Amino acid sequence: MLKRNLIAAGYAVLLPLSSTIIVVLVAAGVEGTVSGIRRLARR
């Protein structure tokens, strides 16, 4: 029972963290591609 509760708590903590990390990575990737496109457009 204790192990199951720990696993559930771990998932409850990891899921929001992973989702926020994914959102941050996607936002950073979008910003990077936009800046890269702007650099190419300037040339």
Sequence and secondary structure as in RCSB ss.txt:
>XXXX:A:sequence
MLKRNLIAAGYAVLLPLSSTIIVVLVAAGVEGTVSGIRRLARR
>XXXX:A:secstr
 HHHHHHHHHHHHHHHHHHHHHHHHHHHHHHHHHHHHHHHHH 
